[in-house]
Amino acid sequence: VQLQASGGGLVQPGDSLRLSCAASGFAVDYYAVGWFRQAPGKEREVVSCIGSGDKTTYYDPDVKGRFIISRDYVKNTVYLQMNSLKPEDTAVYYCALEITRSYGRDWCPEMGDEYEYWGQGTLVTVSS
């Protein structure tokens, strides 16, 4: 299983970015996928996650209403659309896959420790 996170970059406050998490070697269709971030000097935190069937999604209160998580079954990719970006969104963003308990379940874990596979991270910098 390999997860490739991409789409990060340097943007100004108020701009948008779309992060991609492309999976290879494993079909993520029926499993939970999460997005996490880690800012300099801070602990990793959950941003959003999506469960099997895409009925269940979770958003951290700091991003709810601005970020949207979605899944493309054909491309085996999960996206994080980030709108109205703020300087405090600056961080390295990681995607992660949970396979032990999430198969076919309308559920996604919010704790990073529950995910077995991680992408390499993509840097998002929001600055004027």
Disulfide bonds with the S-S distance in Angstrom:
Cys21-Cys95 2.16
Cys49-Cys108 2.02
